[in-house]
Amino acid sequence: MTLQEGYHAFDFADMSPREAYKVMIGTIVPRPIAWVTTVSPDGVVNAAPYSFFNCLSADPPILALGVENKPDRSFKDTAYNIRMTECFTVNIVDRANVEAMSVTAAGFDPEVDELEMAGLTAAPGQMVACPRIAEAPVAFECERYLGIEISSAREIILGRIVMAHIREDIIDPKTHYSDHKKLDALGRMGGNGYAGTMDYFDLPTPSAEDVLGTKTRRGI
């Protein structure tokens, strides 16, 4: 195998999980943040942010969460609650809520309501028995679709979106297009870093004919 000059090559088979984690979170950026709300079988509301998250399908509408287990391999509150109740809500984090979001990331005991600690409001779910965060600009109510236990350390949870709540000034209900400036969403970088989505530009995808024509004109 020939290594490219000017690059460090990392063989993941030779790396510890922590080393692999640091390489991934520092370079796969920015990552959208799933601010997940769940409710325990005893009715205690839980909220926690996860940046191993994205949408995977629109037909059916599926999103995915990567939830790491505790060091002793027991489930975190989010994973346990989803298993027991079969539902959860993904709230999107905007700049106005970043400090409240960081409070919910603290390692509270299971009986503590993170929304109360962060001064947030739990709004009842309409399609699922799980609240959303009233202050969040966007919330997706989800039913548990599938859980994939990829190791004793982590589970991937697929959720089927059954309803979305989007602040009126963000989305046009006729065209379904959203205004990224009004949303002002945040993403995770490496370490303690965050990035905003206001550094935005448009770049239309060219047609194959346009690309070939450009190469021809350049004599390539």
Secondary structure, 3 states (H helix, E strand, C coil): CCCCCCCCCCCHHHCCHHHHHHHHHHHCCCEECEEEEEECCCCCEEEEEECCEEEEEECCEEEEEEEECCCCCCCCHHHHHHHHHCEEEEEECEHHHHHHHHHHCCCCCCCCCHHHHHCCCEECCCCCCCCEECCCCEEEEEEEEEEEECCCCEEEEEEEEEEEEECCCCECCCCCCECHHHHCEEEECCCCCEEECCCCCCCCCCCHHHHHHHHHHCCC
